[in-house]
Amino acid sequence: MITLTTDNYEEQVLKRDEPVLVEFWAEWCGPCKMVGPVLEQIEAEHGLTIGKLNTDENPEIMARYGVMAVPTMLLFENGEPVKQIVGAKPKRMLVSELGLA
């Protein structure tokens, strides 16, 4: 997983040719801690690039996309968000919603 910051966000997400899933999370967020290992499994099993963006440290990116709750996952294709998933969900549901099944 890629650790995303304001400094590397454009290069790691917006300029990538392949899809990138960005997880907006916070250290204090219990559901974020539950979904983290699930995303690691999805990344390993499906080859999807996943980046984690700490919303407390990078609030301007959170605001840019209107993210109001954590965890929120945005799937980017060609630098544009194409899917949003809010909340911790079971692995099979995430895989299905991301179109990886």
N, C-alpha and C positions, 0 to 999 in steps of 0.2 A: 504494500500500500504506500502511496505517496502522501507525505505530509504537505498539505497545501498552506500557503501564506499569501498575503497580499503581494509579496515580491515575486513569487513563482507561479501564481494563479494563471496569468495570461498564457505563459509558455506551456504549462503542464495541462491546462484544460482547454482554453480557447483556441490554441494553435495546433492541437493534436489532430491527426487525420483519423484516428480510430476513436470509437466511443469511449467516454470516460464517465464513470459514476462518481459523483461528489457526495460524500456524507457530511452534512452539517451537524456537528456534535458539540458537546460541552463536557468538561471534566465532572461536573456535578450531576450530570444526567444519568439516572439509573438505566432507563431503556437504551441509551446509547451504549452503555457497557454490555448490554445483552446482545445488541445487533452487531457490534464490532467483530466478534469471532465468526459470526455467520457470514459477514461480508468477506472476511479473509478466506473462508471456505469457498465461497462463490468465485472469488478472484482466482484461487488455485485451480478449481475444477473447470471453469469456463473461460479463463484467459481474459476476463474483462479487467481493464485498468480501473482501479478504484483509488480515489484520493480522499483524505480526511481533512476537513477544514474546521478548526476550533473557532466557534462563533464568538467566544469571549475575547479572543485575541485578534479576530478579523471581522468585526461587526459590519464594516462597510460592504463586504461581499455578501453577507447575509441580507443586508438591506437592499442591495442591488436587485436581488431576485425575490424579494418580498417573503423571505422565509420567516415564519412567525413562531415555529416550534421546532424542538430538536427531539429525536433525530428526524431530519428531513433528508431525503436523497434525491438528487437531480441527475438525470441521465443526459449527458451532452453529446450531440452529434454535430460535427462541423462547427463547433463553437457555440451552438445554440441549445438551450434546454428543450428536450423533447418529451420528457416524462418526469413526473414528480411523485414521490412516495413519502407519505408522512407517517411517522410512528414506527415502532419496532414490530416486525412481522416475522413469522416463521420462515425458515429457509425456502421451503417449497413455494410459498406464496411470493416471496421476493423473486425467485427464479422465474416464476410464471409471469409476474408483472413486468419483469425486465425483458421478457420474450426470449429467455435462454433455454426454456424447456423444450 
